[in-house]
Amino acid sequence: MERRHHLHESAVQRAVRRPALESGIAKRVTCHTFRHSFATHLLQRGQDIRTVQELLGHRDVSTTMIYTDVLNLGPAAVRSPLNPA
């Protein structure tokens, strides 16, 4: 018989936070930090904004556009799927 052990959300958060503290990262690190990193890296690599929107599950593209501001590149840095490079 196969058993599954589910972790409580707080246990996962602690498992993420602890190494960050031990490594000297001053900012707060959570599981959600990985989501932001994922989106930012996709955009840095030139992924189109609509794909990132779909992967993150955002209803409105303006929510996803926040990540272009993090890059300090603005909307012009995002490639359109209609204009492949």
N, CA, C and O atoms as a GROMACS GRO file, in nm:
protein
  340
    1MET      N    1   0.084  -0.118   0.000
    1MET     CA    2   0.000   0.000   0.000
    1MET      C    3   0.089   0.125   0.000
    1MET      O    4   0.180   0.138   0.082
    2GLU      N    5   0.061   0.214  -0.091
    2GLU     CA    6   0.139   0.337  -0.102
    2GLU      C    7   0.075   0.446  -0.017
    2GLU      O    8  -0.046   0.467  -0.023
    3ARG      N    9   0.156   0.513   0.059
    3ARG     CA   10   0.105   0.624   0.141
    3ARG      C   11   0.167   0.754   0.095
    3ARG      O   12   0.281   0.758   0.049
    4ARG      N   13   0.093   0.858   0.108
    4ARG     CA   14   0.142   0.990   0.072
    4ARG      C   15   0.148   1.076   0.197
    4ARG      O   16   0.057   1.078   0.280
    5HIS      N   17   0.256   1.147   0.207
    5HIS     CA   18   0.273   1.237   0.320
    5HIS      C   19   0.272   1.380   0.266
    5HIS      O   20   0.357   1.418   0.186
    6HIS      N   21   0.178   1.455   0.310
    6HIS     CA   22   0.165   1.592   0.265
    6HIS      C   23   0.226   1.685   0.368
    6HIS      O   24   0.208   1.669   0.489
    7LEU      N   25   0.300   1.782   0.319
    7LEU     CA   26   0.361   1.880   0.407
    7LEU      C   27   0.267   1.999   0.423
    7LEU      O   28   0.199   2.039   0.329
    8HIS      N   29   0.265   2.053   0.540
    8HIS     CA   30   0.188   2.175   0.564
    8HIS      C   31   0.262   2.291   0.498
    8HIS      O   32   0.384   2.292   0.492
    9GLU      N   33   0.187   2.388   0.450
    9GLU     CA   34   0.245   2.503   0.381
    9GLU      C   35   0.353   2.571   0.465
    9GLU      O   36   0.455   2.614   0.412
   10SER      N   37   0.330   2.581   0.595
   10SER     CA   38   0.428   2.649   0.681
   10SER      C   39   0.561   2.573   0.686
   10SER      O   40   0.666   2.634   0.701
   11ALA      N   41   0.557   2.441   0.674
   11ALA     CA   42   0.681   2.361   0.674
   11ALA      C   43   0.762   2.390   0.548
   11ALA      O   44   0.884   2.399   0.552
   12VAL      N   45   0.692   2.403   0.436
   12VAL     CA   46   0.761   2.435   0.311
   12VAL      C   47   0.819   2.576   0.318
   12VAL      O   48   0.933   2.598   0.277
   13GLN      N   49   0.742   2.670   0.371
   13GLN     CA   50   0.791   2.808   0.384
   13GLN      C   51   0.916   2.812   0.471
   13GLN      O   52   1.013   2.881   0.438
   14ARG      N   53   0.916   2.739   0.581
   14ARG     CA   54   1.034   2.735   0.670
   14ARG      C   55   1.154   2.674   0.597
   14ARG      O   56   1.266   2.721   0.612
   15ALA      N   57   1.128   2.570   0.518
   15ALA     CA   58   1.237   2.504   0.445
   15ALA      C   59   1.298   2.596   0.340
   15ALA      O   60   1.416   2.581   0.307
   16VAL      N   61   1.223   2.690   0.290
   16VAL     CA   62   1.274   2.788   0.193
   16VAL      C   63   1.343   2.902   0.267
   16VAL      O   64   1.450   2.947   0.226
   17ARG      N   65   1.284   2.948   0.374
   17ARG     CA   66   1.334   3.064   0.446
   17ARG      C   67   1.466   3.036   0.518
   17ARG      O   68   1.555   3.121   0.519
   18ARG      N   69   1.478   2.919   0.577
   18ARG     CA   70   1.597   2.886   0.658
   18ARG      C   71   1.728   2.899   0.579
   18ARG      O   72   1.818   2.968   0.625
   19PRO      N   73   1.741   2.836   0.463
   19PRO     CA   74   1.867   2.850   0.388
   19PRO      C   75   1.895   2.994   0.344
   19PRO      O   76   2.010   3.037   0.337
   20ALA      N   77   1.789   3.069   0.317
   20ALA     CA   78   1.807   3.208   0.279
   20ALA      C   79   1.867   3.288   0.395
   20ALA      O   80   1.958   3.368   0.375
   21LEU      N   81   1.816   3.265   0.514
   21LEU     CA   82   1.871   3.333   0.633
   21LEU      C   83   2.015   3.289   0.658
   21LEU      O   84   2.101   3.372   0.688
   22GLU      N   85   2.041   3.160   0.646
   22GLU     CA   86   2.175   3.107   0.671
   22GLU      C   87   2.276   3.159   0.570
   22GLU      O   88   2.395   3.170   0.600
   23SER      N   89   2.230   3.189   0.448
   23SER     CA   90   2.322   3.239   0.346
   23SER      C   91   2.343   3.390   0.354
   23SER      O   92   2.423   3.447   0.280
   24GLY      N   93   2.270   3.455   0.446
   24GLY     CA   94   2.290   3.598   0.468
   24GLY      C   95   2.204   3.688   0.381
   24GLY      O   96   2.229   3.808   0.373
   25ILE      N   97   2.103   3.633   0.315
   25ILE     CA   98   2.013   3.715   0.234
   25ILE      C   99   1.927   3.798   0.328
   25ILE      O  100   1.856   3.744   0.413
   26ALA      N  101   1.935   3.929   0.314
   26ALA     CA  102   1.866   4.019   0.406
   26ALA      C  103   1.717   4.030   0.376
   26ALA      O  104   1.636   4.051   0.466
   27LYS      N  105   1.680   4.016   0.249
   27LYS     CA  106   1.539   4.030   0.212
   27LYS      C  107   1.460   3.906   0.251
   27LYS      O  108   1.515   3.797   0.268
   28ARG      N  109   1.330   3.925   0.265
   28ARG     CA  110   1.240   3.814   0.298
   28ARG      C  111   1.230   3.722   0.177
   28ARG      O  112   1.207   3.768   0.065
   29VAL      N  113   1.246   3.593   0.199
   29VAL     CA  114   1.238   3.494   0.092
   29VAL      C  115   1.125   3.397   0.125
   29VAL      O  116   1.120   3.340   0.234
   30THR      N  117   1.034   3.379   0.030
   30THR     CA  118   0.922   3.286   0.046
   30THR      C  119   0.910   3.201  -0.079
   30THR      O  120   0.984   3.221  -0.176
   31CYS      N  121   0.820   3.107  -0.078
   31CYS     CA  122   0.796   3.026  -0.197
   31CYS      C  123   0.751   3.113  -0.314
   31CYS      O  124   0.780   3.083  -0.430
   32HIS      N  125   0.681   3.220  -0.282
   32HIS     CA  126   0.632   3.311  -0.386
   32HIS      C  127   0.748   3.380  -0.457
   32HIS      O  128   0.735   3.423  -0.572
   33THR      N  129   0.861   3.391  -0.389
   33THR     CA  130   0.981   3.449  -0.450
   33THR      C  131   1.020   3.370  -0.574
   33THR      O  132   1.065   3.429  -0.673
   34PHE      N  133   1.004   3.238  -0.571
   34PHE     CA  134   1.037   3.156  -0.687
   34PHE      C  135   0.947   3.188  -0.806
   34PHE      O  136   0.991   3.186  -0.920
   35ARG      N  137   0.823   3.218  -0.779
   35ARG     CA  138   0.729   3.257  -0.885
   35ARG      C  139   0.775   3.384  -0.955
   35ARG      O  140   0.773   3.394  -1.077
   36HIS      N  141   0.815   3.483  -0.874
   36HIS     CA  142   0.865   3.609  -0.930
   36HIS      C  143   0.993   3.586  -1.010
   36HIS      O  144   1.010   3.642  -1.118
   37SER      N  145   1.082   3.505  -0.956
   37SER     CA  146   1.208   3.476  -1.025
   37SER      C  147   1.181   3.406  -1.159
   37SER      O  148   1.244   3.438  -1.260
   38PHE      N  149   1.089   3.312  -1.158
   38PHE     CA  150   1.053   3.239  -1.279
   38PHE      C  151   1.005   3.335  -1.388
   38PHE      O  152   1.052   3.330  -1.501
   39ALA      N  153   0.912   3.422  -1.352
   39ALA     CA  154   0.857   3.517  -1.449
   39ALA      C  155   0.964   3.613  -1.500
   39ALA      O  156   0.972   3.641  -1.619
   40THR      N  157   1.046   3.664  -1.409
   40THR     CA  158   1.150   3.758  -1.447
   40THR      C  159   1.251   3.694  -1.542
   40THR      O  160   1.291   3.755  -1.640
   41HIS      N  161   1.292   3.571  -1.512
   41HIS     CA  162   1.388   3.504  -1.598
   41HIS      C  163   1.330   3.472  -1.736
   41HIS      O  164   1.400   3.481  -1.836
   42LEU      N  165   1.204   3.437  -1.742
   42LEU     CA  166   1.141   3.414  -1.873
   42LEU      C  167   1.146   3.540  -1.958
   42LEU      O  168   1.180   3.534  -2.076
   43LEU      N  169   1.114   3.652  -1.898
   43LEU     CA  170   1.115   3.778  -1.972
   43LEU      C  171   1.257   3.820  -2.009
   43LEU      O  172   1.279   3.875  -2.117
   44GLN      N  173   1.353   3.795  -1.921
   44GLN     CA  174   1.492   3.827  -1.953
   44GLN      C  175   1.540   3.747  -2.073
   44GLN      O  176   1.623   3.795  -2.151
   45ARG      N  177   1.489   3.627  -2.089
   45ARG     CA  178   1.528   3.542  -2.201
   45ARG      C  179   1.448   3.570  -2.327
   45ARG      O  180   1.466   3.504  -2.430
   46GLY      N  181   1.360   3.670  -2.320
   46GLY     CA  182   1.287   3.712  -2.439
   46GLY      C  183   1.155   3.642  -2.463
   46GLY      O  184   1.099   3.652  -2.572
   47GLN      N  185   1.104   3.571  -2.362
   47GLN     CA  186   0.973   3.505  -2.378
   47GLN      C  187   0.865   3.612  -2.393
   47GLN      O  188   0.872   3.717  -2.329
   48ASP      N  189   0.767   3.586  -2.475
   48ASP     CA  190   0.661   3.685  -2.495
   48ASP      C  191   0.571   3.693  -2.371
   48ASP      O  192   0.554   3.596  -2.298
   49ILE      N  193   0.516   3.811  -2.352
   49ILE     CA  194   0.439   3.842  -2.231
   49ILE      C  195   0.314   3.756  -2.218
   49ILE      O  196   0.274   3.723  -2.107
   50ARG      N  197   0.252   3.720  -2.329
   50ARG     CA  198   0.129   3.639  -2.324
   50ARG      C  199   0.158   3.497  -2.274
   50ARG      O  200   0.076   3.438  -2.203
   51THR      N  201   0.273   3.444  -2.310
   51THR     CA  202   0.310   3.311  -2.261
   51THR      C  203   0.333   3.315  -2.110
   51THR      O  204   0.287   3.228  -2.037
   52VAL      N  205   0.405   3.418  -2.064
   52VAL     CA  206   0.430   3.433  -1.921
   52VAL      C  207   0.297   3.452  -1.848
   52VAL      O  208   0.277   3.396  -1.740
   53GLN      N  209   0.208   3.531  -1.905
   53GLN     CA  210   0.075   3.553  -1.846
   53GLN      C  211   0.003   3.420  -1.828
   53GLN      O  212  -0.054   3.394  -1.722
   54GLU      N  213   0.006   3.338  -1.930
   54GLU     CA  214  -0.063   3.209  -1.924
   54GLU      C  215   0.001   3.117  -1.820
   54GLU      O  216  -0.070   3.052  -1.742
   55LEU      N  217   0.134   3.111  -1.817
   55LEU     CA  218   0.203   3.025  -1.722
   55LEU      C  219   0.177   3.065  -1.578
   55LEU      O  220   0.169   2.979  -1.490
   56LEU      N  221   0.164   3.195  -1.553
   56LEU     CA  222   0.140   3.243  -1.417
   56LEU      C  223  -0.009   3.241  -1.380
   56LEU      O  224  -0.044   3.253  -1.263
   57GLY      N  225  -0.094   3.224  -1.479
   57GLY     CA  226  -0.238   3.218  -1.452
   57GLY      C  227  -0.302   3.354  -1.429
   57GLY      O  228  -0.405   3.363  -1.362
   58HIS      N  229  -0.240   3.459  -1.483
   58HIS     CA  230  -0.298   3.592  -1.468
   58HIS      C  231  -0.413   3.611  -1.566
   58HIS      O  232  -0.402   3.574  -1.683
   59ARG      N  233  -0.521   3.668  -1.521
   59ARG     CA  234  -0.635   3.697  -1.610
   59ARG      C  235  -0.606   3.817  -1.698
   59ARG      O  236  -0.643   3.819  -1.816
   60ASP      N  237  -0.540   3.916  -1.641
   60ASP     CA  238  -0.515   4.042  -1.711
   60ASP      C  239  -0.365   4.057  -1.736
   60ASP      O  240  -0.284   4.039  -1.645
   61VAL      N  241  -0.329   4.091  -1.859
   61VAL     CA  242  -0.188   4.106  -1.894
   61VAL      C  243  -0.122   4.220  -1.816
   61VAL      O  244   0.000   4.220  -1.800
   62SER      N  245  -0.199   4.316  -1.770
   62SER     CA  246  -0.140   4.427  -1.694
   62SER      C  247  -0.077   4.376  -1.563
   62SER      O  248   0.019   4.435  -1.514
   63THR      N  249  -0.130   4.269  -1.508
   63THR     CA  250  -0.071   4.209  -1.389
   63THR      C  251   0.066   4.152  -1.422
   63THR      O  252   0.161   4.166  -1.344
   64THR      N  253   0.078   4.088  -1.536
   64THR     CA  254   0.204   4.030  -1.580
   64THR      C  255   0.304   4.139  -1.617
   64THR      O  256   0.425   4.120  -1.601
   65MET      N  257   0.256   4.251  -1.667
   65MET     CA  258   0.344   4.361  -1.709
   65MET      C  259   0.425   4.417  -1.593
   65MET      O  260   0.525   4.484  -1.615
   66ILE      N  261   0.384   4.390  -1.470
   66ILE     CA  262   0.461   4.435  -1.354
   66ILE      C  263   0.603   4.382  -1.362
   66ILE      O  264   0.697   4.450  -1.320
   67TYR      N  265   0.621   4.262  -1.414
   67TYR     CA  266   0.753   4.202  -1.422
   67TYR      C  267   0.845   4.275  -1.520
   67TYR      O  268   0.967   4.270  -1.505
   68THR      N  269   0.789   4.343  -1.618
   68THR     CA  270   0.874   4.420  -1.709
   68THR      C  271   0.933   4.541  -1.636
   68THR      O  272   1.044   4.584  -1.668
   69ASP      N  273   0.860   4.594  -1.539
   69ASP     CA  274   0.913   4.705  -1.459
   69ASP      C  275   1.027   4.659  -1.370
   69ASP      O  276   1.123   4.733  -1.347
   70VAL      N  277   1.018   4.537  -1.321
   70VAL     CA  278   1.125   4.481  -1.238
   70VAL      C  279   1.255   4.474  -1.318
   70VAL      O  280   1.364   4.493  -1.263
   71LEU      N  281   1.243   4.446  -1.446
   71LEU     CA  282   1.361   4.438  -1.532
   71LEU      C  283   1.417   4.576  -1.567
   71LEU      O  284   1.527   4.587  -1.621
   72ASN      N  285   1.341   4.680  -1.536
   72ASN     CA  286   1.376   4.818  -1.573
   72ASN      C  287   1.390   4.834  -1.724
   72ASN      O  288   1.468   4.917  -1.772
   73LEU      N  289   1.316   4.755  -1.798
   73LEU     CA  290   1.321   4.762  -1.943
   73LEU      C  291   1.191   4.813  -2.003
   73LEU      O  292   1.188   4.855  -2.118
   74GLY      N  293   1.085   4.810  -1.926
   74GLY     CA  294   0.956   4.856  -1.974
   74GLY      C  295   0.896   4.760  -2.075
   74GLY      O  296   0.956   4.657  -2.107
   75PRO      N  297   0.777   4.792  -2.124
   75PRO     CA  298   0.706   4.703  -2.216
   75PRO      C  299   0.778   4.680  -2.348
   75PRO      O  300   0.756   4.578  -2.412
   76ALA      N  301   0.865   4.772  -2.390
   76ALA     CA  302   0.934   4.758  -2.518
   76ALA      C  303   1.030   4.639  -2.519
   76ALA      O  304   1.068   4.594  -2.626
   77ALA      N  305   1.069   4.588  -2.403
   77ALA     CA  306   1.163   4.478  -2.395
   77ALA      C  307   1.097   4.343  -2.419
   77ALA      O  308   1.167   4.242  -2.432
   78VAL      N  309   0.966   4.339  -2.426
   78VAL     CA  310   0.893   4.213  -2.439
   78VAL      C  311   0.867   4.187  -2.586
   78VAL      O  312   0.812   4.271  -2.658
   79ARG      N  313   0.907   4.067  -2.630
   79ARG     CA  314   0.887   4.030  -2.769
   79ARG      C  315   0.743   3.987  -2.795
   79ARG      O  316   0.681   3.921  -2.712
   80SER      N  317   0.693   4.025  -2.909
   80SER     CA  318   0.560   3.982  -2.949
   80SER      C  319   0.570   3.846  -3.018
   80SER      O  320   0.664   3.823  -3.094
   81PRO      N  321   0.475   3.756  -2.993
   81PRO     CA  322   0.478   3.627  -3.064
   81PRO      C  323   0.450   3.644  -3.213
   81PRO      O  324   0.476   3.553  -3.291
   82LEU      N  325   0.398   3.760  -3.252
   82LEU     CA  326   0.369   3.787  -3.392
   82LEU      C  327   0.491   3.840  -3.465
   82LEU      O  328   0.490   3.852  -3.588
   83ASN      N  329   0.596   3.874  -3.391
   83ASN     CA  330   0.716   3.932  -3.450
   83ASN      C  331   0.838   3.853  -3.402
   83ASN      O  332   0.917   3.905  -3.323
   84PRO      N  333   0.854   3.729  -3.449
   84PRO     CA  334   0.965   3.645  -3.400
   84PRO      C  335   1.099   3.702  -3.443
   84PRO      O  336   1.112   3.762  -3.550
   85ALA      N  337   1.199   3.682  -3.360
   85ALA     CA  338   1.333   3.735  -3.388
   85ALA      C  339   1.415   3.636  -3.467
   85ALA      O  340   1.530   3.664  -3.500
   0.00000   0.00000   0.00000
